[in-house]
Structure formats: C-alpha cells, structure tokens
Amino acid sequence: MKKRTAYSKLATILAVSLFVNAVHAQLAYPPEKQKWDADQLGNHRAVLKINTDQKEVQAVIPWRNRWVEANQEVIIVDSASNQQISSINYLWMNTESGGLSFRPTSGKGIYYVYYLPYKMGGRSRNYPDAIYLKNSTPAPVQAAKNDAISSKGITIDRFEAVDQYNSNDPMEVLATKAEIKSFLNSNVKEDYFVFPERRESPIKMDNNLPQLWMRKTKVPNQLEGNAQKGEYYAFQLGLWSPKRDLQTVQVSFSDFKSSDGTIIAANSLNCLNTQGTAYTGEAMHLTVNVPANKIQALWCGMQVPENIPAGTYVGTATVKANNATAKTVKLVFHVSDNASGLASVDQPWKMTRLPWLNSTLAQKNTVIAPYTPIALTADSTLQLLGREVKLSATGLPKQISTFFTPEMTSISTKPNTLLYEPVHFHFYRASDGKEIQLQAAGVQFKEKNEGEYRWIAKNESADLTMEVEGKLEFDGYLHYVVKLTALNDITLKDINMHIPVMPDKANYFMGLGQKGGKRPEQLSWKWDVANKNQDGGWIGAVNAGLQFSLRDEHYSRPLNTNFYLQKPLVLPTSWGNENKGGIDIGLKGKSVLVNSYSGERELKKGAVLYYNFNLLITPFHPINTEAQWNERYYHAYKPVDSVVASGSNVINIHHANVINPYINYPFIATKEMKEYIDQAHHAGLKVKIYNTVREVSNRVYELYPLRSLGTEVFSPGKGGGYSWLQEHVGNNYLAAWYVPEFKDAAIINSGMNRWHNYYVEGMNWLVDHIGLDGIYLDDVAFDRVTMKRIKRVLTKNGKSGLIDLHSANQYNKSDGFNNSANLYLEHFPYINRLWFGEYFDYENNQPDFFLTEVSGIPFGLMGEMLQDGGNPWRGMIYGMTNRMPYQKLTPKDLWKTWDNFGIKGSNMIGYWSPNIPVKTDNEKVLTTVYSRPGKAMVAMASWADTDVDVQLAIDWDKLGVDPKKAKLSIPTIADFQSGTAYKFGDKISIAKNKGIILLIE
C-alpha cells in the first residue's frame, strides 16, 4: 500500500505539472523562449530534489510517456555545477516509469533528469531527424520487487518541458496497465466506451489511453460546455473498444431544448468524421471503423444560431456501430452572448473554423476575368477567349483553333488550326486485325452555362459501345470521360486514340521524359508510374498548342516536390493495361500524330473500361506585357521604405519571418501581418504571402481534429522528422520542411482533400481581415478546382488577386521526371507570373527550352528567373529579369533602362514571331524588339559556343522608324553592359552567354 500511495503521489505531481500548461488557448507569439537547449538534452525533464547525504541514490520517475523505451538513454544534470552525471544505473525503463540510481556529485540539491534526449540527424537543417539516444544494453522492462521506491530524501519537485508548446498535456499522460485493468474490472459489462471531451482537451493518442480517463470508475455520460451565440462549438466523442473492432460507426443528434422551449435543431450539429463535403463540392459519407484497443476521436460540433435566447440547451449524441449497441451521451451547452466582440472564426484556437473543412465557398464555376462566357454556334462549335472547339458527331474534337497573334500580345480574327483530322479512337480485333467501326449518334448538350458546357455522345457497334461525356470550361480545359463497354466476349489487338496535329502547330514539345524544346522527330514512351510522374505532354507552337493527359476513373493526384515516390500515380487500367500501353509521337502522312495505345487485351461481356483524358488548349490568353513592366516584385520581408527605395511595388512575404512565421498557416501573427500590410498599402505597395497546401505547420490549431480523420488530410508515411512531430504526432505521417529559428515542423498533406476547403476559406478571411493582395505559390499540391476557387476569393470586389508561381525544376528522380510547366499547366490560366526556379540551368540550355519551360509565353504568361540570378541577357529576350533583392545582382538598373526608354506601352516582338523587325546574321544570336512609335529597344542574346561578332538586319518599315533620322546607341547599364555609340552596319561584339541592349530612336 505504501508503494502504491507513493507512486500515486508522484503521478499527481506529473499531472499537476503538465496541467499548468494544458490550457488550450491562443498560441503564444512571439514564441516562448526555451528553458534549455532541447536539441542537446531533449524536451522533457523531471526535477529531482535530493535532501540526503547518501553517496548513491535511487529515483523512481513516473513519466507516463508513451515514447520511453527500455533502451532509452537518460541524461542527468547537476544544477549546481551544470555538469552531467557520468554514470547511471538503469534499474528498469518502460513507458510508465523508470528507476535510476546514480551518485549525486554535488550532494544535496536539484538534479535534472532528461528522459527523452536526442541528437539531430537527417539530410539537412531543413529536413532533420531527431535521433533519440539509446543504450547499447536495454534496461529491464519491469522493476524488481525491492527497487520500486525512491531513496529516502529523494522527491520529484515537478515535471517540466522546454517550453509550453512542447509540454504533454493530460491527454498525453498515459494510464498504467494496472489502472486500465482496474477500470475494466469496474465495467465488465461494457463492450466499448464513449469518452466525451470538450474542445479544450483534444484527444491526442490513438494507441494509449490517457490516465485522465482511467482514473474514473465509470465513464461520464454527460458533457457540459460553454458556447457563444453564432459560434461553432466543437466537442469530441472518444471511442475505445477493448473487446472487438467497431464497424461502420455513425453519430446522430437530437434537437436541443432550453427551459423556455427554444429549440436548436439537430441538423445544426455534425460529425466531421462521418460526413462532410469534398473539395469538389460533392457530399461525403465516410466510413469509420475502430480497431480493437485503438482510440478514435470523433470531432463533432454545433453551429449555435445567433438569434436564440441565452440559456442552457440540452440534447443528446448517439454513437452506433453496426456490430454493437448504441450509446447515448447527454450534452449540456450553456449559451451566452458574445461578450468578446470577436467573431467565431476569429478565434481558431477554439476550433471554430472546423466548418471550413466542409465549405463550398467559390465553388460555382463562374467565369473569372479575363475570360469570357462560352458561346455555342449552330455547328456545335464552342467559342471562348481566343479559342474555339468544333465537335464531331462522336463527341470528340473535330477541330481546335486559336486566334492569338504570333507575338502573343493580342487576339486576331485569323484562326490557327491545330488538328489535321478530328480526334478519334481505333479498335482492332485480335482475331483478324480488322478495325471495329462504331456508329456515332451525334452530340447532345446536357448543360449550357457561361462557365462550362457539357455534352454526351454515344458510339455503337455490335461488340462495343463508346459513351463519351465531354466538358469544356471557360479557360480552355476539356475533360473527357470515355466509357467503353463490351457487348460480347472479345479480344482486342489494340485500342488507340489519335490526335493528328498540324505540323506547323507541333514545333515544340515537353513531357513524357522530354525537356521542353523542339519536338523530337520520333518519340516512343511507356508507362512507368512507380518512378515517373508522367501521363501526358504538351505539343504546340507559340500561339497554338495542346496539353493531353491520360487518366481513368481511379486517377488520384500524386504528391510532388520531393515526395512523388511516396505517393505516385496510379496506373490507368485502360491506358496502362499492365504496362502494355504507351504513346508514340511522330510524323505520319501529313500530320504529326500523337498515338496513345493500350495494347492487346481480352474483355468479357459487360466489362467496362474508362479511357478518360484531358486537353488544355493553349495559350490561355495574350501575354500581359504591361503587368510585366509595371508590377515589380520584392521577394523578402523588409521595411516598407526600403522596398519603395528599391523601385519595387509588389512585396512577396515568404514564411519563416516575424509576420508569417509558420509555413502554410498564416493565422498566428495576424496582428503583425496586418500592421505591415497597412503600412505597405499606405505607401502604394501590394503585399502577397507564401501560402499553399503541400504541407502545413505543426502549429496548426486544428492538428488533432485533422489527425482524427486518419490519412484523409495528412499523408501516411514513416514519421520521424523534428522531435515535436515524433513526440506529439507520433507515427504514420511524412515530415516536411523545418525552420530551426521558429521550431516550425511541417507535415505533408495527402493530396486532394477537405483541407482545400479550409484553404479557400482561409484565403478569403485573409483578404477580408488582413487586406491581402495575393499569394505566392511555392509549387502546387492542389488541382484546378481549388485554384479557381482561390482566384475567385482573391479577385472578388475588383481586387487584384495576384498569384505568382515558383517551382524548383521537377525534372529529377524525387519528383518523377516531370517538367514544372507541364506539371502545373492546369493552373496557368490563373497565374499572373512565373518564377522558375531552382535547378533551372540558364547557361547550358537552348532558346527553345527557355521559351517552353521558363518564359510562360506559349501559355499567355511571363516570368522571372531565380537560380544564380538567371542570365539577364537571355532573360531580356523573353521580357524576364531576376527578382529583388533575392540575388546579389538585382534588376534595379535594368528597370531604370526600361523606364528611361519607356517600356510601358511598348509592343513586344520576340524572335519567335515572323514579324520580328530586327535580326542578326547569326542564328544563335537572337533578338526581341520592344517597339514604340518612332523608337525601339532591341535585346540581343547569344547562345553561340564562343564570342561572336554580328551585324544587324533591320526592316525599317516594320520597325516604324525612319532610317535617315535614326540614332543607335548602346546605353550604359551597371553590371550588364558598357555604353557606346553605334553606327548601323558596324559589327557588334557579343560575348559567349551574354548579349546587349541597343536603343534605336
């Protein structure tokens, strides 16, 4: 009895020590200063008070920590000397407690026992792994009979964490085996248990029971909470079944009534784990199964009406599994007026933003500027901004045309036809090799909206039917669901889809393992989803092109940016056909044929295959040169006056700074962020922030509700990473970016899920409450559905809604050898600027690579350069500079040259246009002309292997300058070129990999 009493007292000390820091409230910002160096000693310690003169003492420490193992090394520090105890005898070590004996070097006093020390490992400071120190010989797991108490004069004064954020709250203090046994003995008739918990105490452990639950003889069947009018009041129902799995768990609610008869309807409550709304806007009905001895938190909530009387409202929540009896919990909510004046969603630490997970904000597919409503003509031709699609009777494109000028600066009336023949399928019998002819029944339009048109078409033969469902959206996105059904048993030699492209519209290609540039004469490609993020490519000319991608009904967007191999593409059953499928591209007859084939296969009667595919018609719009010259980016958090002095007018705020400290969760330092944005606006500047969904900071308030959703939001993985993740998330996650200065440890998002709904709502809140002007995307982990929604909330009420996209070159093993431009092309209709990026080589790639993969011009965009500051001479060929103040060599002096010339309002004519008025006599020295009435600025850049001398060929009529009056000069531009006079006809010396800017006026 004495031993048990002493142990209980120690456990109480632990609980009290941790409860002090357990209040679930707004995170401290700036972050609390840590008490010691956790990366040397670990995050947790027990404070021992020694009041004895014994030469060797024994201490029993009930840490109740799920991560302490038998081989865990412990560090003991003498507080008087700040020296480590050199020798420790491990009597036993387990998750509940440990017994240690040691010699207190300074005698009486305070000694710190660090019981989870680690050292830092991993591949870099931003991708660390906390490696917990281990003993070579594990200690016994259980205490010997005579070792279970501390020496006389040894007491545990308290338990401490390095700071409040690293502390274990009571929901992380595990129950002992004895406590669990005692609890079960008191509840022998119960099959499973429901533990109601308030929002302030998130359930954090899924494999261990908290002491808090097991100290009670009976499970409480009532939960009380304090809610405010108009808020979402969240609560939890914790499920634990010690006897068997619980299958298909559902939660239902009653109406809630007050003493005066006021009712809050049952449909004001929901359970996030059992129902929801997908990021696409579709209803979700989720299956929750709870394995035996696992803990499942069900996060529920009530949307409290704003217009009800204050008072106490009583109702019930009922939990029912298919294989167990129902259990009902009484819920008592005391509803009061909102005394704080803060809106519900302005207090995320109270879990009031959980409804954002089911938001449908900006979901309606309305037209987004600069796009125009789709129009349908009598011959099944769909017209949209700068493009049109004519449908054949099969439902597939008969012709696709664009109307962009060669310069890409405007839209004309002259069509640029892409297809030599209509897009079509071929079906070949294996028995005789003959083609099966399907009869087309014609197109029927099912939906006609400004933002999208939908149609169906049926194609039939005696053996096969091909049902085509098509959708065209206002930005040029074509989505096809092609359902193939076998009407009889049949063996097919092959199923092919042909896209016959006009040769003059097939100059360039990227994707399928090819870097962007000139299309190869012949390309043969096979599926390899385990290693390659490849399912299509882009083929085109500067002012007319198509991206194609092959999918089926099982398509799931893979992870990208370092994590493709952890969640790769799913091989399409149809197109892939057990890796028999592939794509061949080359000249066939008078067209360049994209032949997508799937190989031989047997189909039983009634078998169904989906040969789905997407097309993106490029360009999306003309390039906006005025925005390129006017919007000058400053990519750093610096005082507003220094940004003004640099000549910049758009500030990008990255994460890991004092106003945006935590990656992809900009909801902590909101006061500081708003103050800065207000200052910038006063100075005439715009401010954008880093915010995407590829990963999210561990500081996210909603972490544990998200974890309760299994792997819906967080990707499954090996765990690891920084110590906080290992100690408070535990397992089955992928650790991502880490910032040591802010102890910001991110977790990888699983892909397409309800967090995207939260993301849209969050951006909307930032626009409304913080005054945000746009976002900076560092690669993208969502699809075009979310991108459209983000653009809508950013541009509402006439706001600029600027989005720039940065990408490190994705053409590498970790990213599955995709091209950044090809990977993100579905987002380009809503991007304002590109910034490509780390690992893009601006010195050793050809002009066609710059044009297709970096510049954005064939898609209606313009860009900037990053790696090593880019190549400023080659950049000017595409209207690109690098970015302030990211590199030592800034664009400040080039901007001055632009302004002195008057680049705003000029007409950009690139070397890719047949209308270029100025050329050199060397095909490897290219030019771009920026033309104004009566004058021009000519950018020249060399891709020659050596220094070269060139002469200019000028078409003065095209240039619009009188040669008799023309003055030519090479202006001085710091770190770019030395100024000199120039006489037409003289040779111009151009160094290797460099160029010049020439003025004609």
N, C-alpha and C positions, 0 to 999 in steps of 0.2 A: 504493500500500500504506500509506503514511504517513497519508493522509487517512482511509482506512478504519479503521486502527488507532485513530486519534484519535476518530473517530466512535463506534467500539465502546466505547472507554473512557467517553465521555460517556453512552452508553446504559446502561453498567453503573452509573454514578453514579445515573442515573434509577431503575433497577431497585432498587438498594440503598436509595435514599432512600425509595421507596414501600414496599418490603418491610418496613421497620421498623414501619410502621403497618398491615400487612396481616393480622395475626393475627386470624382470625375468632373472636371471643370475645364475652363479655357486653358489651353497650354500657355505656360509662361513664355513671354517673348519680350526682350531677348532671352535666349535660353539660359537656364540656371547654370552658374559656374560649377564645374565638377569638383568634388572634395579631394580627389586624388587622381592619379594617372591610371585610368581604368585599363588602358592598353598594356600596362605593366602588371597590374595587380588584379584585374577583374572588376566587375561591377558591384559585388556584394561582399559584405563583411559582417562578422559578429564581433561585438566589442566586449572583450573579457575583462573583468575586474579581478585582479589577484590580490588577495589580502592574507597571504600566508608566507612563511619563510621556508617552505619546503623547497628542496633543491630540484625536484621534479614533480610536476603537477599533471593531473588528468582532467580534461574538459570534455563534457558531453554537450554537443551543439545540435539542437533540433531544427535544422534549417528548413525542413519540409520543402525541398526544392527538387523538382522533377528531373533536373539535369545533372545532379551529382551522382556519379557512378563510383563503383568500388575502386577504380584505378585513378580517380581524380586526385591530382596533386593539390595540396593546400599550402598557402604562404602565411606564416605568422610573423608579424612585425611588432617589435618592442617600441611602444610610443615614446619612451624616454630617450632612446638612442636612435630611433628611426632605422634600426638595423633588423634584418631578417633573422629569425631563429634558424640556425644551421641544420639542426637535426630534429625531426618529428617522427614519433612512433604512431603509426596508423593502427588503432585498435579495431575499428570497423568503419565502413563507409557505405552508406546507401542513401536513397532519395529522402528518407525520413530524417536521418540524423547521422552523426559521425562521432567517434570517440578518438581523441588525440591526447598523447602525452608528450611533454617537452620540458626543457629546462628554461625557466624564465630568467633571462640573462641579467635583468635589472632588478630582480626580486619583485617586491610588491609594486603594483601599478596597473596601467592599462595596456592590453595587448590586442592587436587587431588580427582576426582570423579571416583571411580572404579565401573563400571556399570554392570559387569558380574562376581562378586566374587563367589567363590565356596569353598567347603571343600572336602578333599579327603576321599573317601569311597572305597568300593569294597572288594573283598575277600582276597587280599594280595597286597604288594607293587608292584608286577609284574603283577597283574590283577586289577588295580584300576578303580574306577568310580569317575569322578568329579561330585559332587552333588551341583548344583547351589543353592545359598542361596535364600530363599523365604520369603516374608512377609506373616504373617498369614491372613492379610486382603489386598486383591489386591487393587491397586490404580485405580482410574477411567482411562478408556482407552483413553478418549479424554480430551483435555484441555477445561476448562471453558473460556468464552469469554474474561475475564479480566486477565487470567493467562498466555497468550501465549507469553509474552515477559519477558526478564530478567530485574532485577532491574538495575537502573542507576548505573554505576560504575562497573558492572559485565561484564567481557568479557571472551570468551574462547580463551586462548592463542594458544592451539594446542590439538590435539588428539595423544595419544601415545600407543604403545604396549610394552609389557615387553621385547621383542626383535623383530628383523626384521622378523623372521620366523613366529611369532605369529600375525603379523600385518594383517589387512584386506586391500587388495589392491583394486583399484577402481572397479574391477569386483565383489567385495563383499559388496560394498556400495549400499544399496538398494534404489530404487526410491520410492517417496511418491505416495500415491493414487492420489493426485492432479496432479503430473507430468505425471502419466500414463494416466489419463483422458485427460489431455491437448494433449498428444501425439496422442491418439486415435482420438480425435476431429480433429486433423490435417491430419489424414489418414483414414477417414471414409470409403473409397472405398476399402481399402486393406483387404483381407481375412486373410492373415498371413504375417509374416515378416521374412526376412533373414538378420541377422546382421553379416557381415564379420568381423573377428577379426584375428589379427596376432598371431603368436605362443607365443609372449612375454606376452600376456594377456589371459591366459586360462579362459574359461567360467567355473565358479565355482558353480553358484546357479541354481537349477532346478525349484524352486518354487517362486523365487523372481526375479524381473527384476532389473538390475543394473541402477543406476542413470545415468551412462555414456551413456546408450542407449536412455533414455527417455528425455535427455536434448536437443536432436536433433529433429528439426521439421520433417525432412524426414530421412528415413533410407538410409545410404550411399549404393550405388550400385556398389562401386568400392573399391578394396583393393590393396594397394601397399606394397611391401616388398622387402627387400634386401637379395639376396641369393648369395651363392658362388658356383663356379663350383664344381661338384662332390658331393654336399651335398644333403641331403633330406630336402627340405624346407617345413615345416609344416605350416598349417593355419587352421582356423576354419570358419564354417558357422553356426551361431546360429539361430535356428528356434523357433519362438513363434507364436502360433495361438490363438488369444483371442476369436474366434467365434466358432470353432469346432475342433474336432480331425483331425489330418492329418494321412492318411492311406497310408502305403507302400511307404515311401519316398525313392527316388533314386536320385543319383547325377551323372551327366555326365560332361565331359570336352571337350573343343575344343582343336585343335592344338594351340600352342603358336608361335607367329612370332615376329621376330625383324625387325628393319627398313631395314636391309640389306637382308631380306628374309630368314634368318636362321630359321628353324622350330624345335621346341621341340614337339614331337608327343604327342597326347592326352593320349596314353597308358603309358606315363611317370608319369601320375597322378593317384591317387586313393583316395578312401574314406574308412577309417578303419571301419566305422560303417555299411557300406553296402556291403562290400566284404572283403574277406580275405582267409587265409589258415589255416586250423585246425592244431592242434599239431600232428595229424596223417599224415599230408601232403595232405589231401583232400581239394578241393576248397569249400569255404563257400559263400553262397549267403544269406545275412542277411536281415531280415525284420525290418524296422524302422517305428514304429508308434508313433506319438507325440500327447499325450492327450491335449485337450484344456487347455490353460493357463499354460502349462508346458514348460520349456525351454529345448531344445535338442541341444547339441553341436555336430556338425558333424566335426570330425577331418579328414582333407584331407592333401595331400602333393604332391609335385613334386620331382621326382628324377632328379636333374639337371645333364645333361650329363657333363662329364669332358672335352670333346674335342670341345665344342662350343665356338664361339667368345663371349667375354664380351659384354654386351649391355642390352637393355630393351626389354623384351619379354612380349607380350600382348596376352591374351586369355580370355576364359570365363569358369565359372562353372554354371551349370544349375541344380536347385533343382526342382523336380517334384514329387508331391504326386498324388496318384490315384484319389483323390476326390478334387483336387484343381489345379488351373492354375500354369504353370511353372513360376519360377522366375530366372532371369539370373543376375549373378554378374560378373562385369569386373575385371580381375586380371592383375595387372601390376607388374612384377618381374624384378628388376634391378640386373642382374647377373654380378658378378665381379670375378676377380682372387682370389684364396685362399691366402690372404696375411699373415694369421696367421701361416701357415705351419702345423696346426693341421688337422688331418683327420676329416671328417664329424662325424664319430661315436665317436670320442674322445671328443665331446662337447655335452653330453647328455642334458644339460640344455637348449639347443636349439631344443629339441625334435627330434634330428637327428637319434635317434635309434628306432623311431616308426616302421620303416620297419622290424625290428627284430620280431615284432609280427606276421609277415607273412612268417617267414623264413622256409626253408626246409633243412637247414644245417644238414648234417649227417643223413638224413632220409633214404637213401638207405640201405637196410638190408644186408650189407656186413658182413662177418664173423669177429668176434672180438677174438683176442687171449685170452686164449689158445685153443679156439675151432677150429674145423676143418670143412672143407666143408662137407655137407651131400652127401652121396653116395647111389645110388639105385641099388639093385641087382635084378636078374630076377624074384624072387618070391615075389615081392612087399615088400621087406624088405629095410627099410631106416636106414642107419648106420651113426652115429655121434660119437663124442668123448665119449668113454667109454660106449656107449649105442646103442641099436637098437630097431626099431619098425617094426613088421611084420603086414601088413594089411590083413584083411579078405575081402571077396567079398562084405560085407556090407559097407566097407569103414572105419569101426571101428577097433581098435587094436585087432589082433589075438593073438599076444604075444609081450611083452615088456621085454627086458633083459638089464641088466647092466653087466659090466666086471671089476668092481672095486674089489680090494683085501679086505679081512676082515679088515685089518689095516687101509684102506682108504688112503694109501700112494702111490699106484700105480695102473696101469691098467693091467689086465691079459687077457688071452685068454679064460678063463673059464666063461661061461655065468651064471648069476644069474637071473633065470626066475621069473618074477613077477606074471604072470597070470596063474591060474589053468585052466581057459577056456577063450575064447575070450570075450571082452566087447560086450554086446548085450542089446537090448530092448525087452520088452514083452508088448503086447497089449491084454487086456482081455475084451470081450464083457460083458455088464451088464446083457443081457437077459439070457444067458446060462453059463456064466463064462468061456467059452472056449477062447483059445488064437487064435488071428488072425495071421496067418502065412504070412509073407512078403517074396517075392522072390527077391533075390539080383541079380542085373545085372552086378556086378563087378566094379572094380576101374578104373577110367580114370584119368591120371595125366594131370593137366592143366598148371602147372608151375614147372620147374625144374631149380632151381638156387642154387648156393653154399650155400646161407644163408637160403633158405626156399623152401620147396616143397608143392604144393597144388594139391588136387585131389577132385574128386566128385564120388558119387556112388548113384544109385537110387534103392530103395527097394519098391516093389509094392504088393498090394493085391486088391481085388475087392472093398474094402471100404476105404483103406488108402494108401497114398504114403508117404514114408520117404526119403527125399532127404538129403544126407549127403555131406557137404563140410568140408574137413579137411585141416589143415595146420600144418606142423612141421617145427620149426625153429632150427637153428644150436645149440642152447643151451639146447634143450630138452623140449621146450614148444610146446604142442599140443593144437590146438584150433579147436573146432568143432562147426559148425552151422548145427543143425539138424532140418529141416523144415518138419513138419507133416501136411498133408493136408487131410481133409475128402472128400472122393469122393461121399459119400451119408450121409444123416442124420444118426447119430449113437450115441448110449450111451455106454460109456466105463466104465467098473468097475474099471480099473486102467491102468496106463502106468508106467512101471518100467524100469529103467536102472540098469543092474547088472555089477559090476566089481568084478569078482571072483579072489581073491588074494591067492597066495600060503601061507599056514600057517606060514612057516618059514620066509616069507617076510612081515609078518604082526605083528611083535613083538611089535611095538611101534605105538602110535597114538597121534595126537594133533589136536585140533579144535573141532567145534560143542559143545562148552561148556566144553571140556575136557582139563585139563592142560597136557602138554607134559609128556609122560612117557609110562609105559607098557599099551598096549591096554586092555581096559576092556573086559570081556568075552562077554558082550552084551551091545550095545549102541542103544538107541532109541532117535531120535531127531526130533523136529518140528520147522517149520519156525516161527520166531518172529522178523521181521525186524525192528519194531518200537523200540526195546530195545537191539537187539543183532546183532552185525556185524559178522554174521556167514552165510556162504553159501557153506561151504565145509571143508575139513580137509586133513591132511597128514597121510598116513598109510605106514609103511615100516619097513625095517631093516636098519642097519647102512650103508650097501653098496648097497641097492636097495630099492627104495620107490616111491610112487606116491602121489602127491597132486591133489585132484579133487575139482572143484568148479562149481556150477550150476548157469547158467545165462539164460537170454533170450535177445531179441532184444532191450529191454528197459534198459539194465543194465547201470548204471551210478555209477562211483566210489564214495563211500561215503566219508565224512570227517572223520578224525581220530584224535587221540591225543587230547583229551578233548572235541572234538566237534562232535563226531559221532551223538549224538541225534539231533543236529541242521540240519544235512543232512544225514539221514540214508539210508540204502539200499532200493531199490525199489523191492517189492515182485515180483518175476517172475510169469507172468500169467500162464505159462506152469507148471513149477515145483511146484510153490506155490499153485496154484489152490484155492485161497481164504483160505489159511492156512490148506487145506486138505493134502498137501504134507508133506514129511519128509524123513528121512534117518534112516535105521536100519543097524547095523553092528554086525556081529557075525558069529560063526562057523556054516556052513551049508554043510552037507556032508563032503567032503574032502577039502573044501576051506573056507576061511574067506570072506564072501560075503558082499560087500557094495551095499545095495539095496536102490536105490533112487526112491521113488514112488511119485505119484501126486494125487491119489485118483479118485473117480468117477466123471465123467463129461459128458455132452451132447455136441455133435458137430454137427452143421448144415453143409449141403453140401457146400463145398468151404471154410469152416473155416480153418484157419491156426494157428498153434502153433509152437513156436521155443523152442525146448529142447536143447539149447546150453550148452556146458560145456567145461572146460579147464582141461588139465592134465599137470603137471610138473613132469618130470622123474628125480628122484634124485638117487645118488649125481650128481652134475653138472660137477665135475672134482675131481681129487685127492686133498687131503689137501696139502697145500704148507708149510711144516714144516720149510724149510729154510727161507722163508719170515717171519715166526713167530719168529724165533730166531734172525734174522738179523735186522728187522725193529722194532725199539724200540721207542714207542710213548711218546711224551711230550705234555700234553694237557693244555697249557697255553701260554699266550704271556709274555715272559720273555727275558732278554738279551741273545743273541746268545751264549756268552761264558758260561753262567750258564747252558744252555741246554747241551752244549758239556761236561761240568763237570759232569753232571748227568749220562752220559753214553747213553743218548737218541740220536736218529738221524733223527726222523721224528717229526716235530712240527705241532700240530693242533692249529690253531688260531680261537678261538671262536669269537662270536660277542661281542659287548659291551666293546671294548678296543680301544686304540687310532689309531690302523691301520685297524680295521674292526668294526667301531663304530655302524653301523646300521644293524639291522637284515635282512638278505637275500637281501641286496642291497649294495654290496661291491664296489660301484663306486663313493664314496665321498672322502675317504682318500687314493686314489690310489698312490699318490706320497710317502706317508709314508709307505704304504704296500710294494711297490717295493723296497724301500731302505732296509727294513728289510729282504725281501726275498733274495735280492742280497747278503747281509751280511751272511745269513744262507747258501746260495749256496757256498760262498767262504770258509765257514768252513766245507763243505761236508755234510750239512744237507738238508733235504727236508722239504717243507712247504706246508701245506694244510689249507684251510679256511672253516669255517662254511658258508654254502650257500645252501639253498633249496628253496622250493616254497610254503610251507604250509601257510605262512603268509609273508607279506612284510612291510618294514618300511614305515612310513608316509613321510620319506624324499625322497621317490622315485620321481624322476623328472617327470615321466610320470603319476603321480597320476590322474590328471584331464582328460587326454585322456582315461585312463583306466575306470574312473568313467562314462565317456560318453557312454561306452559300456554296461551300465546297470549292470546286475548281471553276465555277462559273466566271468569276471575276479575276482571280489570281491563277496564273498558270501552274500546273503541277510541276514538280522538279525535285532536285536533290537537297534543297535547303542550303544551309551554310551561309556564307557572307559575314557581314559585320555582327558583332556579338549581340546587339539588341534583337536582331532578327532571330538568331538562334535561341535566345532565351525567352522571347515573348511571342514569336510566331511559331517557332519550333521545327516544323517539317513540312514537306510537300509544297514547296514554293521555289521560285527561281530568284535568287538575289541579283540585283542590278546595280545601277550607279550608286556610288557612295561619295559623299563630300565630307572629309575629315573636319573641316572648320565648323560645320554645323551639325556634325554627327547625323547626317541625313542619309539613311539607308533605304534604298528603293526596292520594290518588289515588281516583278514583271506581270503585266496584265495578260490575261489568257487569250485575248483577241476580241471577237465581236460579242459584246455582252451588254448588260444593263448599265455598266459604269459609263457607257457612252451617253446614256440619257442624263446621268448626273453631270457629265462633262458639258453637255449643251446647256443645261440649267445653270451650271456654274459660270459659264461664259456670259450668259445673259445677265446674271447677277453682277458680274464684274463690270459689264458695260453700264448697267443702270446705277450701281452704287459707287464704283471706283472711277468711272469715266474712261475706261479702256478704249483705245483706238484700233486695236487689232491684236493678232497673235503671231508669234514666231514659232514655227513648227520645226523641230529637230527630228527629222524623219517622221513617218506617219504610221500609226498602228491601227487606223480605222479605215473604213471604206467610204465610198462616195455618199452613202446615205447620211452618215454623220457629218461629212464635210459640207454638204448642202445645208444641213440644219445649223451648223456653226456659222456659215456665211450669212444665213438669214438673220440670226440674232445679232451678228456683228454689224450688219448694214441696215438694221431697222431704223426708221425715222430719219433716213438720209445720212446716216453715219458712214464714214469712210470704210471701216471694216477691213483694214489691210491685213493680208496674210502673206508672209513670205516663208518659203520652204527651203530649209537647209538639209542637205543629205551628204553624208560620207559615202564615198563610192561603194556601192553594194556588190561590185563585181569581185567577189572573193569567196573563199570556202565557207566561212561562217555565215555568210548571207546568201549562199546558194547560187552565186554567179549570175545575179540579175543586174540589169542596168538601172541606175536610180531613176532616170527619166521614164523608162519603160514600166518600172515597178509602180511609180506614183502618177502615171499619166491620167488615171481616173480622177485625180484631184486637181489637175492643171486648170480645168475650167474656172476654178475659184481661187487660184493663187494669183497674187499680184507681182511677185518677184521670186526668182530662184537664187539660191546661194550654194552652188556645187563647187567644191566641198572638199573635205579631207580626202587625200589619196587620189585626187584627180590630177593627172600629170599635164601641166600646161606647156611643158617644154618639148616633150617627145611624142606628142600626138598630132595627127594631121588636121587640117581645117574642117574636114567633114565630121570628125569627132567633136570638135568644138561646137559646130553647128547643131548636131543632132543631140548630143548628150549634155551639153553645158549651157548653151545660149538660150534655149527655150523658144527660139524664133519660129521653127516649123510648127509650133503649137500655139502661137499667139502670145508668148511671154518673152520677157527679157530677164537678164540675170546679173550676177556678180561672181567674183572669183574669191577663193579662200586659200587653198594650200600654198604656203610660202608666199602669200601675197599675190599669186597669179602671175600672169605675164601681161603687163599693162599695154604693150604694143599690140599683141594679138587680141587682147580684150577689146580694144577700141574698134576692131573690125566688126565686132558684134554689139557695140554700144555698152560694153561692160568695163567696170573698174573693180578694184577690191573694195573693202568696206572700212570705214573709220570706226575706231582707231585700232583695228584688230591687228594690223601688221605695222612694222616699222616704217615701210614705205606706204604712205597713205595717198588717197586720191585727191587730196586737197588742192594740189597745184593743177591737176587735170581739170578739176571743177572750175578753177579760175580761168583756164583756157577756154572751156566750154562757154562760160559766161561772157568772156571778152569777145568771143566770136558771135555769140547769140544763138546757141544751140537750141534753146527753147523756141519752138515754132519752125524748126528746120525740117526738111524732108530727108529721111534716111534711106539711102540706096546702097544695098550691100552687093558684094561681088557675086552673090547667087542670082542676082537679077539680070536679065538680058538688057536692061535699060541702064546699066552702070555707065556713067559718062566719063569716068577716068579709070584707066587701067595702066598696068606696067607691061613692059615687054618680057617679063619673066613670069611664067605660070605659077611659080612658087612664091611670088610676092603679090599678095592680094590687096585689094583696096575696098574701102567703103567711103561713100561720099555723104556728107551732111550739107544739104543744099538749101540756101536761102536766095531770095531774089537778088541777083547781082553779085553773089559771092558764095563760096563753098569752103568747107573744111574737109580735107582728104586725109583719111587714116590709111597708112600703109604698114603691113607687117610681113615678115619673111618666115617662110618655112623651108628655105633653101639650106643645103648642108654646109655652106660656107658663107662668108661675107660676099655680097654681090653689089654690082652697080646696075642700076636700072634706069630706063627712060620712060617718061610718061606718054601715053596716048590719050588725048583729051578730045571728046566730042563736044565742042563749044556750044553747039546748038542745044544738045541735051542738057548741058550744064546751065545754059541760060546766061552766059557771061560773054561779053564782047572781048575777043582775044586781044584786040588792039589796045584796050584800056586795062586789061587785066594786070594786076600786080601779084606776084607769087612770092611767098616767104615761108621760112621755117621758123616758128616762134620759139623762144627760149621757154622751156618747161623744166623746172628743177627735177633732177633725178630721172628725167625722161629723154631730153634732147637739148643740144646747144642750138641757139638761134643763129640763123644765117639768111642772107638773101638768096633767092633762087631765080634763075633765068630759064624760061621754058626752052627745052631742048638739051639743057645740061643733064648730065648723069647724076643720079642721086645714089650715094653710097649707103647701103643698109647692112648693118652687122647681123651676123647669124642670130636667129631667135629674137631679133628686135625689129624696130620699124621707126617711122617718123609720122609727124602730123604736119601737113602742108596747108597753108591758107591761100586761097585764091579770091581776090576782090578787086 
